[in-house]
């Protein structure tokens, strides 16, 4: 049951609403912030946050990620109302609230303090008080305040800065990245990860919960690394709440193509925003996806997938390889087989992809060449320097009897991929249906901002070989 106190309430009704506000976050928000604009997703989020706090109290160590569009009310719930409500209900809890700068984190802290000092808050939690001027037994500054006569406290911290003096039962990280420029810097992303693992995480109590609320500019961001670790069983398991501005599939409350909160942001307004800011920013800010599937170098929506290659259509085939530096080093060893058709189209016939040691690579090279046959040209990249040349010579010798040659790569990755991307844009690239299709398409769609580009490099090199003809083009 939820009540709306926008109209004057009689004492009994007001007491009932205050009691409901003590029990759950949604009614707390309705009581202390009557003008908060609730949509169905705000109600769902408030319920999830209420359960999150209870899970912390019960020692379940919850981990919750929240992705939602700008101006959807998520920070009001996560960084302002939730800490105030939780400290009222459980005044011995300790919070750490973080954002991309200490200034923003301190502003959130001041907002929480203001909520606690309102008359509405006093009606809900009359026994919870902040230190007043002259109180020498408790601390109250913009970056640290304590609850009088309780163990509860709130520490504000900028991402990258130190966190000293206390631990935390609940850690809130609200937008650890300021903008796309920071997100696209690997140095910056590494710094955020280092801060999370060595500073923030080490301040958490044994029963702690973590809330991460952020814009996903890059798939290798903090959320991406945490989810990757969870997938590999190397880290915490996360609950993810994701509310795209425009539904990308049918959902419980709306159909594909419908707006998240049409009363506040109708579909027409969202489409205007999308046109104004471009697909990359739109997908990151409004759809919860770090890169665009159709707005990058490759227009992957133009790719076609077929079940079988028409008989006699392939006139030439090239498999190009891109090698990872080390086994399990993050990158992949990839071999992409492309066929040139007599119909003017190019067919992606096969993708071999894995994380291998140097000995395993040699085995994969030989096995793949044997499967492809002697009429397939094999393109091997040559790294700069004497070591790169020696490795290329060894690989060519290993493939004796096949059409295997090596070439030094020149030019940046985007330039090398541009001719292939143009054929994708023209609708002239076709994929043979197979299990590797999704990973291949996703990597092309994320290029050049994606975490991996090994398939892009191999496909572009194979295409370039086919497009310019193989005769006299290699120089070992």
Secondary structure, DSSP 8 states (H G I E B T S, - for coil): -----SS---HHHHHHHHHHHHH-HHHHHHHH-TT----HHHHHHHHHHHHHHHHHHTT---EEEEEE-TTSSHHIIIIIIHHHHHHHHSTT-EEEEEESSHHHHHHHHHHHHHHHTSHHHHHH-TT--B--TT-SSS-B-SSEEEBTTSS-EEEEEETTS---S--EEEEEEE-S--SHHHHT-HHHHHHHHHHIIIIIGGGEEEEEEEEEE-----TTSHHHHHHHHHHTTSS---EEEEE-SB-SS--SS--TT-BSSTTTS-HHHHHHHHHHH-HHHHHHHTSS-SS-SSSSSS-GGG-EEESS--TT-EEEEEEEEE--SSTTSSS-EEEEEEEEETTS-EEEEEEEEE---HHHHHHHHHHHHHHH-TTSEEEEEE-SHHHHHHHHHHHHHHTTTSEEEEEE--S-HHHHHHHHHHHHHTT-EEEE-STTHHHHHHHHHHTTTSS--HHHHHHHHHHHHHHH-STT----
